[in-house]
């Protein structure tokens, strides 16, 4: 994760960056003691448990048996609808810092729009027809030409014996399979990649910081003359994940209103723009 990448970033700066995230996130050491959590995760945990978060096992137990008023959405998905109406997806993963210390990370992402989009799709017949076409041309060749049909705004298999899928499209580039919990991309993915790899993106705060992405899936980050290299990929239409020897992090992507041209990238609250 990006918060463990550089020793010169102090704990206060890390905490401030985490607190500004819309998602909830926390880290626990090998004993399970929570060593760092942002405000959003504290709020979610208090609603889940009725108390402050101290140990990671408390959170995991609360997800198994949440407080009254919190509804589990689907079976074994770790997706919950909270009393105010928002839907949150919780994921747990293990990470290691540059010194080899292992931590448990729990991330809570607001997926309300994903579920609301399904209701909107049901009411828009023309939109549903476009979605049906995209579902048969998923980028990468996976699950292509599967006969699909609409069911409550979702696209599911219509033939017995086919792999189980439940697609909800978020935009022209991505859809999410609620069954396999996996993102898929359409053919317009190639246009986004072409724009991303066309040149270097420089930080608005100073051109001594820059990202360069290559079409072979590698990238370089120049941070005050210190160059880091690694792998990158699109996690969804608006998120690029990248990974190097320090761990994994992500970048928010901004597009032109009328095309798939990338106009900006946001990384750790700094904007990066393509070379003029």
C-alpha positions as CSV (number, residue, x, y, z in Angstrom):
1,X,0.0,0.0,0.0
2,X,1.2,3.5,-0.8
3,X,1.2,4.6,2.9
4,X,4.2,2.4,3.7
5,X,6.3,3.4,0.6
6,X,8.5,6.1,2.0
7,X,10.0,6.6,5.5
8,X,10.2,10.3,5.1
9,X,6.4,10.6,5.2
10,X,5.5,11.0,8.9
11,X,2.8,9.3,10.8
12,X,0.8,12.6,11.1
13,X,0.9,13.0,7.3
14,X,-0.2,9.4,6.7
15,X,-3.1,9.9,9.2
16,X,-4.2,13.1,7.5
17,X,-4.2,11.5,4.1
18,X,-6.1,8.5,5.3
19,X,-8.7,10.7,7.0
20,X,-9.3,12.5,3.7
21,X,-10.2,9.3,1.9
22,X,-13.9,8.6,1.2
23,X,-13.3,4.9,1.9
24,X,-12.8,3.4,5.3
25,X,-9.4,1.8,5.9
26,X,-7.6,0.3,8.9
27,X,-4.4,-1.6,9.6
28,X,-3.6,-4.1,12.3
29,X,-0.3,-5.6,13.4
30,X,0.4,-9.4,13.6
31,X,-1.3,-9.5,17.0
32,X,-4.5,-8.1,15.6
33,X,-4.1,-4.7,17.4
34,X,-5.4,-1.9,15.2
35,X,-2.4,0.5,14.8
36,X,-4.0,2.9,12.2
37,X,-7.5,3.7,11.1
38,X,-9.1,6.6,9.4
39,X,-12.2,8.5,10.5
40,X,-14.5,6.8,8.0
41,X,-13.6,3.4,9.3
42,X,-14.1,4.5,12.9
43,X,-17.6,5.8,11.9
44,X,-18.5,2.5,10.1
45,X,-17.1,0.4,12.9
46,X,-19.1,2.3,15.6
47,X,-22.3,1.7,13.6
48,X,-21.4,-2.0,13.1
49,X,-20.3,-2.7,16.7
50,X,-21.6,0.1,18.9
51,X,-18.1,0.9,20.1
52,X,-14.7,2.1,19.0
53,X,-12.4,-0.2,17.0
54,X,-9.5,-1.6,19.0
55,X,-8.8,-5.1,17.7
56,X,-9.2,-6.4,14.1
57,X,-11.1,-9.5,15.4
58,X,-13.8,-7.2,16.8
59,X,-14.5,-5.8,13.3
60,X,-14.4,-9.3,11.6
61,X,-16.9,-10.6,14.3
62,X,-19.1,-7.6,13.7
63,X,-19.2,-8.3,10.0
64,X,-20.4,-11.8,10.8
65,X,-23.1,-10.5,13.2
66,X,-23.7,-6.8,12.5
67,X,-25.9,-4.6,14.7
68,X,-29.6,-4.3,14.1
69,X,-30.4,-2.0,11.2
70,X,-27.5,-3.2,9.1
71,X,-28.5,-5.5,6.3
72,X,-26.2,-7.9,4.5
73,X,-26.6,-7.6,0.7
74,X,-26.3,-11.0,-0.9
75,X,-24.7,-14.1,0.5
76,X,-21.0,-14.3,1.4
77,X,-20.2,-10.9,-0.3
78,X,-19.2,-8.8,2.7
79,X,-21.5,-6.1,1.3
80,X,-23.8,-4.3,3.8
81,X,-26.5,-1.7,3.6
82,X,-26.2,0.8,6.5
83,X,-29.1,2.5,8.2
84,X,-28.6,5.8,6.3
85,X,-29.0,3.9,3.0
86,X,-25.4,3.6,1.8
87,X,-24.0,0.3,0.7
88,X,-20.4,-0.7,1.8
89,X,-18.2,-3.5,0.7
90,X,-15.5,-4.7,3.1
91,X,-12.4,-6.6,2.0
92,X,-9.5,-8.0,4.0
93,X,-6.0,-8.4,2.8
94,X,-2.4,-9.0,4.0
95,X,0.3,-6.5,3.2
96,X,4.0,-6.2,4.0
97,X,6.1,-3.1,4.3
98,X,9.6,-2.4,3.0
99,X,11.1,-3.9,6.2
100,X,9.2,-7.1,5.9
101,X,6.6,-6.4,8.7
102,X,3.3,-8.0,8.0
103,X,-0.1,-6.2,8.6
104,X,-3.7,-6.9,8.0
105,X,-5.6,-4.3,6.0
106,X,-9.4,-4.0,6.0
107,X,-10.9,-1.7,3.3
108,X,-14.5,-0.5,3.2
109,X,-15.6,1.0,-0.2
110,X,-18.8,2.8,-0.8
111,X,-20.6,0.8,-3.6
112,X,-24.0,2.5,-3.3
113,X,-23.8,3.7,-6.9
114,X,-23.3,0.2,-8.1
115,X,-26.6,-1.0,-6.6
116,X,-28.5,2.2,-7.5
117,X,-27.3,1.8,-11.1
118,X,-29.1,-1.5,-11.3
119,X,-32.4,0.2,-10.5
120,X,-31.8,2.9,-13.1
121,X,-30.9,0.4,-15.8
122,X,-34.3,-1.4,-15.4
123,X,-36.1,1.8,-16.2
124,X,-34.1,2.7,-19.3
125,X,-34.8,0.3,-22.2
126,X,-32.4,1.9,-24.6
127,X,-29.6,1.8,-22.0
128,X,-30.4,-1.9,-21.4
129,X,-30.0,-2.7,-25.1
130,X,-26.6,-1.1,-25.1
131,X,-25.6,-3.0,-22.1
132,X,-26.7,-6.3,-23.7
133,X,-24.4,-5.6,-26.6
134,X,-21.4,-4.8,-24.4
135,X,-22.0,-8.0,-22.3
136,X,-21.3,-10.0,-25.4
137,X,-18.1,-8.2,-26.2
138,X,-16.2,-8.0,-22.9
139,X,-12.6,-7.0,-23.2
140,X,-10.1,-9.8,-22.9
141,X,-12.2,-12.5,-24.4
142,X,-13.6,-13.8,-21.0
143,X,-17.2,-14.9,-20.9
144,X,-17.9,-13.7,-24.4
145,X,-21.0,-14.5,-26.4
146,X,-22.8,-15.7,-23.3
147,X,-26.6,-15.3,-23.9
148,X,-27.8,-12.7,-21.5
149,X,-31.1,-11.3,-20.4
150,X,-32.3,-8.5,-18.1
151,X,-33.5,-9.3,-14.7
152,X,-34.3,-6.4,-12.4
153,X,-31.8,-4.2,-14.1
154,X,-29.0,-6.9,-14.0
155,X,-27.7,-9.1,-16.8
156,X,-27.7,-12.7,-15.9
157,X,-27.3,-16.0,-17.8
158,X,-30.4,-17.2,-19.6
159,X,-29.2,-20.8,-20.4
160,X,-28.8,-23.6,-17.9
161,X,-25.3,-24.9,-17.7
162,X,-23.5,-21.6,-18.5
163,X,-21.2,-20.1,-15.9
164,X,-23.1,-18.0,-13.4
165,X,-22.8,-14.3,-13.9
166,X,-24.6,-11.2,-12.8
167,X,-23.4,-8.1,-14.7
168,X,-24.1,-4.5,-13.7
169,X,-22.6,-1.9,-16.0
170,X,-21.3,1.4,-14.5
171,X,-20.2,3.1,-17.7
172,X,-19.0,2.4,-21.2
173,X,-15.7,1.0,-20.0
174,X,-16.5,-1.3,-17.1
175,X,-19.0,-3.7,-15.6
176,X,-18.9,-5.6,-12.4
177,X,-19.9,-9.3,-12.0
178,X,-21.7,-9.6,-8.6
179,X,-21.3,-13.4,-8.6
180,X,-17.6,-13.6,-9.4
181,X,-16.8,-10.3,-7.7
182,X,-14.7,-9.2,-10.7
183,X,-14.4,-6.2,-12.9
184,X,-14.6,-6.5,-16.7
185,X,-13.7,-3.9,-19.4
186,X,-15.1,-3.3,-22.9
187,X,-13.2,-2.7,-26.1
188,X,-13.0,1.1,-25.4
189,X,-10.4,0.1,-22.9
190,X,-7.8,0.3,-25.7
191,X,-8.6,4.0,-26.2
192,X,-8.1,4.7,-22.5
193,X,-4.7,2.9,-22.6
194,X,-3.6,4.8,-25.7
195,X,-4.3,8.1,-23.9
196,X,-2.6,7.0,-20.7
197,X,0.6,5.8,-22.5
198,X,0.8,8.8,-25.0
199,X,3.1,10.8,-22.8
200,X,4.3,11.7,-19.3
201,X,1.9,13.1,-16.6
202,X,3.4,15.9,-14.4
203,X,2.4,16.9,-11.0
204,X,0.6,20.3,-10.7
205,X,2.6,21.1,-7.6
206,X,5.9,20.7,-9.4
207,X,7.2,19.0,-12.5
208,X,9.9,17.2,-10.4
209,X,7.2,14.6,-9.8
210,X,5.9,12.7,-12.8
211,X,4.3,9.4,-13.9
212,X,5.0,7.7,-17.2
213,X,2.9,4.7,-18.2
214,X,3.9,2.2,-21.0
215,X,1.7,0.0,-23.1
216,X,3.6,-3.2,-22.0
217,X,2.0,-2.7,-18.5
218,X,5.0,-1.1,-16.8
219,X,5.4,2.4,-15.4
220,X,8.0,4.8,-13.9
221,X,7.5,7.3,-11.1
222,X,10.0,10.1,-10.8
223,X,9.8,11.6,-7.3
224,X,12.4,14.3,-6.9
225,X,14.9,12.4,-9.0
226,X,14.2,9.1,-7.3
227,X,12.8,6.8,-10.0
228,X,10.5,3.8,-9.0
229,X,9.4,1.3,-11.6
230,X,6.7,-1.4,-11.5
231,X,3.5,-2.8,-13.1
232,X,0.2,-1.0,-13.7
233,X,-3.3,-2.0,-14.7
234,X,-6.9,-0.6,-14.9
235,X,-8.9,-1.8,-11.9
236,X,-12.0,-0.1,-13.3
237,X,-12.8,2.9,-15.6
238,X,-11.7,5.4,-13.0
239,X,-9.0,3.6,-11.1
240,X,-5.5,2.6,-12.1
241,X,-3.6,0.2,-9.7
242,X,0.1,0.1,-9.7
243,X,2.6,-2.1,-7.9
244,X,6.3,-2.1,-7.2
245,X,8.7,-3.6,-4.6
246,X,7.1,-1.4,-1.9
247,X,3.5,-2.6,-2.5
248,X,0.4,-1.7,-4.3
249,X,-1.4,1.7,-4.6
250,X,-4.0,3.3,-6.8
251,X,-4.6,6.5,-8.9
252,X,-8.0,8.1,-9.7
253,X,-8.5,8.8,-13.5
254,X,-10.3,11.8,-15.0
255,X,-11.6,11.8,-18.6
256,X,-12.6,14.4,-21.2
257,X,-16.4,14.8,-21.2
258,X,-16.9,13.6,-24.8
259,X,-14.1,11.0,-25.2
260,X,-11.8,8.5,-23.5
261,X,-8.9,11.0,-23.5
262,X,-7.4,11.1,-20.0
263,X,-7.2,14.7,-18.8
264,X,-5.8,14.2,-15.3
265,X,-4.7,11.7,-12.6
266,X,-5.0,12.1,-8.9
267,X,-2.5,10.4,-6.6
268,X,-2.3,11.1,-2.8
269,X,-4.4,14.4,-3.2
270,X,-2.0,15.7,-5.9
271,X,-3.1,16.2,-9.6
272,X,-1.0,15.1,-12.5
273,X,-1.7,16.4,-16.0
274,X,-0.4,15.2,-19.4
275,X,2.5,17.0,-20.9
276,X,1.3,19.9,-23.0
